[in-house]
Amino acid sequence: MITPLHHGDSNFNAGLLTAHKLQPINTTITLSDANRIWDVIVVGAGPGGSVAARQLALLGSSVLLVDRASFPRSKVCGSCLNGNALATLDSLGLGHLIAANGAVPLRKFQLSVRKRTASLQIPTGVALSRIRLDVALVNAAIDAGAQFLPETNIVVEQNLTRNKKYRYVTARCGSGQSLLKARIVVAADGLGARRVDPKDPTRSQIIDRHSRVGAGVMLEKIHVPDWCKPGVVFMCCGKGGYVGLVVLEDGRLDVAAALDPMSLLSLETEKNQSRPGILATSIIVESGLPRIDNLVYAPWRGTTQLTRRPKQVADHRMFVIGDAAGYVEPFTGEGIAWALATGAAVAPLAHKASQQWQPAFVDYWCKSHAGLIGRRQRICRLMGQLLRHPGLVGLAVSAINIAPAIARPIFNQLNATTLDCTTNRRLPELA
Ligand SMILES: Cc1cc2nc3c(=O)[nH]c(=O)nc-3n(C[C@H](O)[C@H](O)[C@H](O)COP(=O)(O)OP(=O)(O)OC[C@H]3O[C@@H](n4cnc5c(N)ncnc54)[C@H](O)[C@@H]3O)c2cc1C
């Protein structure tokens, strides 16, 4: 329906490098040299995996950070970091990366539905392209001592009878393949659980049957309409989903949407590739904002269903973090904050578990994870349901226009820091 992401597409990546003047991140280790015992293998070098790998390396673990993509790589995302994400980066000593990469401070959130608009001040937040953020975090992990192996696809072995002291993963890089072993695996592979063998029935995910799918595209600076001002997040809601627009540090417009799959399918068009652009354009116009030229035929990219979670977020010698541990909807712009917080929180646990594994760690991470982001995901899920009723959102917009203060508690909640609640919790005593 929507073009899947082609992270490893060399033409696409070459274009990104030129546009962003970013250096490719070279592998720090070959697949054959990676064939040794690791304290921790981290699968996926998004914000969650990179932060986990960095923190683990700082704690003294030997860490292999693996990603199937080559970096820099793009990612369907609204590219907004909220106060919670910024506070986590600050507390890890990574706050300087935000300004160093030219992030655009956000001041205003403008919600439009049925030709009604409400504007809210954003207390803290920035827009920073994922291509820059993710490169900065991978480099921070490498600087801390993690080894980085890009363009390598991982499948976590489910056969636990081999040797219970390790967790095995099959790594495929080009025509090479190797069975790697680690005392702990941190799964940070994002939506869709691609690390899992699709034939394995035990690793299934619970997917919300009303789930929307994600879609995104970048518009070059020359195509950005004048009314799209830097520092403002434009959020347009309609029957077929919602679309967020934000100007990035390089002047491009990040267009990210959560779309109803049935609305996409019901569109009358010969070209499947145009469906997200057509639906996003109709949502923008329905909300009352002007039509954006070039959006329909822009090269949209898509995601699988968004609202999902695995049956459990830990297993024998494995902890799951970030989107891989469950995602809801992008409306509140919290996914990066959740990935950073769970990546930072898992590090001391994974470090300790690599020294001496205890089955109690499984339950511990399941509870810690729920404590860390469970409540926020419930709020996000509620908002996702509200957004299915543009009439109700219209009433909310009118109410906010009369009394803007009613939205403040929600904004404060979304921006509140989550990290402290687990990093300060005592890890289970080793037997
Ligand atoms: C439309 C949309 C808009 C969004 N807008 C925002 C926003 O404005 N703000 C916000 O905070 N969040 C937003 N999000 C959510 C945010 O993008 C995610 O929550 C965030 O990227 C999660 O980070 P992660 O590290 O868990 O996973 P990811 O960033 O997805 O990284 C996972 C990595 O794992 C790698 N990988 C996958 N499978 C394998 C494998 N088998 N072997 C090796 N590597 C593998 C991938 O290549 C990828 O690099 C949005 C999401 C969508 C869909």
The ligand as an SDF file (V2000), in Angstrom:
LIG
                    3D

 53 58  0  0  0  0  0  0  0  0999 V2000
    4.3330    9.1780   11.4330 C   0  0  0  0  0  0  0  0  0  0  0  0
    5.1720    9.1650   12.6870 C   0  0  0  0  0  0  0  0  0  0  0  0
    5.4910   10.3640   13.3060 C   0  0  0  0  0  0  0  0  0  0  0  0
    6.2310   10.3640   14.4820 C   0  0  0  0  0  0  0  0  0  0  0  0
    6.5490   11.5660   15.0520 N   0  0  0  0  0  0  0  0  0  0  0  0
    7.2640   11.5910   16.2050 C   0  0  0  0  0  0  0  0  0  0  0  0
    7.6310   12.8340   16.7980 C   0  0  0  0  0  0  0  0  0  0  0  0
    7.4030   13.9170   16.2630 O   0  0  0  0  0  0  0  0  0  0  0  0
    8.3000   12.7920   17.9840 N   0  0  0  0  0  0  0  0  0  0  0  0
    8.6130   11.6080   18.6020 C   0  0  0  0  0  0  0  0  0  0  0  0
    9.1780   11.6300   19.6900 O   0  0  0  0  0  0  0  0  0  0  0  0
    8.3200   10.4240   18.0220 N   0  0  0  0  0  0  0  0  0  0  0  0
    7.6570   10.3780   16.8490 C   0  0  0  0  0  0  0  0  0  0  0  0
    7.3880    9.1800   16.2430 N   0  0  0  0  0  0  0  0  0  0  0  0
    7.8490    7.9530   16.8860 C   0  0  0  0  0  0  0  0  0  0  0  0
    9.3550    7.7190   16.7170 C   0  0  0  0  0  0  0  0  0  0  0  0
    9.6920    7.7690   15.3520 O   0  0  0  0  0  0  0  0  0  0  0  0
    9.7280    6.3470   17.2990 C   0  0  0  0  0  0  0  0  0  0  0  0
    9.0580    6.1680   18.5160 O   0  0  0  0  0  0  0  0  0  0  0  0
   11.2280    6.2160   17.5160 C   0  0  0  0  0  0  0  0  0  0  0  0
   11.9140    6.2360   16.2950 O   0  0  0  0  0  0  0  0  0  0  0  0
   11.5420    4.9020   18.2470 C   0  0  0  0  0  0  0  0  0  0  0  0
   12.9250    4.7210   18.3320 O   0  0  0  0  0  0  0  0  0  0  0  0
   13.5430    3.2530   18.4230 P   0  0  0  0  0  0  0  0  0  0  0  0
   14.9970    3.4510   18.7370 O   0  0  0  0  0  0  0  0  0  0  0  0
   12.7420    2.4050   19.3150 O   0  0  0  0  0  0  0  0  0  0  0  0
   13.3560    2.6110   16.9740 O   0  0  0  0  0  0  0  0  0  0  0  0
   13.7460    3.1270   15.5230 P   0  0  0  0  0  0  0  0  0  0  0  0
   14.1080    4.5550   15.5230 O   0  0  0  0  0  0  0  0  0  0  0  0
   12.6580    2.6730   14.6320 O   0  0  0  0  0  0  0  0  0  0  0  0
   15.0710    2.3120   15.1860 O   0  0  0  0  0  0  0  0  0  0  0  0
   15.0420    0.9280   14.9890 C   0  0  0  0  0  0  0  0  0  0  0  0
   16.2860    0.5220   14.2180 C   0  0  0  0  0  0  0  0  0  0  0  0
   16.3460   -0.9090   14.1910 O   0  0  0  0  0  0  0  0  0  0  0  0
   16.8510   -1.3100   12.9350 C   0  0  0  0  0  0  0  0  0  0  0  0
   16.4110   -2.7030   12.7190 N   0  0  0  0  0  0  0  0  0  0  0  0
   15.1610   -3.1590   12.5670 C   0  0  0  0  0  0  0  0  0  0  0  0
   15.1420   -4.4950   12.4280 N   0  0  0  0  0  0  0  0  0  0  0  0
   16.4430   -4.8870   12.4840 C   0  0  0  0  0  0  0  0  0  0  0  0
   17.0720   -6.1590   12.4010 C   0  0  0  0  0  0  0  0  0  0  0  0
   16.3750   -7.2950   12.2280 N   0  0  0  0  0  0  0  0  0  0  0  0
   18.4370   -6.2080   12.4710 N   0  0  0  0  0  0  0  0  0  0  0  0
   19.1670   -5.0780   12.6440 C   0  0  0  0  0  0  0  0  0  0  0  0
   18.5950   -3.8410   12.7460 N   0  0  0  0  0  0  0  0  0  0  0  0
   17.2570   -3.7490   12.6700 C   0  0  0  0  0  0  0  0  0  0  0  0
   16.2500   -0.3190   11.9470 C   0  0  0  0  0  0  0  0  0  0  0  0
   17.0080   -0.2420   10.7660 O   0  0  0  0  0  0  0  0  0  0  0  0
   16.2720    0.9780   12.7670 C   0  0  0  0  0  0  0  0  0  0  0  0
   17.4370    1.7440   12.4980 O   0  0  0  0  0  0  0  0  0  0  0  0
    6.6630    9.1430   15.0500 C   0  0  0  0  0  0  0  0  0  0  0  0
    6.3750    7.9430   14.4110 C   0  0  0  0  0  0  0  0  0  0  0  0
    5.6520    7.9480   13.2280 C   0  0  0  0  0  0  0  0  0  0  0  0
    5.3750    6.6390   12.5360 C   0  0  0  0  0  0  0  0  0  0  0  0
  1  2  1  0
  2  3  1  0
  2 52  2  0
  3  4  2  0
  4  5  1  0
  4 50  1  0
  5  6  2  0
  6  7  1  0
  6 13  1  0
  7  8  2  0
  7  9  1  0
  9 10  1  0
 10 11  2  0
 10 12  1  0
 12 13  2  0
 13 14  1  0
 14 15  1  0
 14 50  1  0
 15 16  1  0
 16 17  1  0
 16 18  1  0
 18 19  1  0
 18 20  1  0
 20 21  1  0
 20 22  1  0
 22 23  1  0
 23 24  1  0
 24 25  2  0
 24 26  1  0
 24 27  1  0
 27 28  1  0
 28 29  2  0
 28 30  1  0
 28 31  1  0
 31 32  1  0
 32 33  1  0
 33 34  1  0
 33 48  1  0
 34 35  1  0
 35 36  1  0
 35 46  1  0
 36 37  1  0
 36 45  1  0
 37 38  2  0
 38 39  1  0
 39 40  1  0
 39 45  2  0
 40 41  1  0
 40 42  2  0
 42 43  1  0
 43 44  2  0
 44 45  1  0
 46 47  1  0
 46 48  1  0
 48 49  1  0
 50 51  2  0
 51 52  1  0
 52 53  1  0
M  END
$$$$
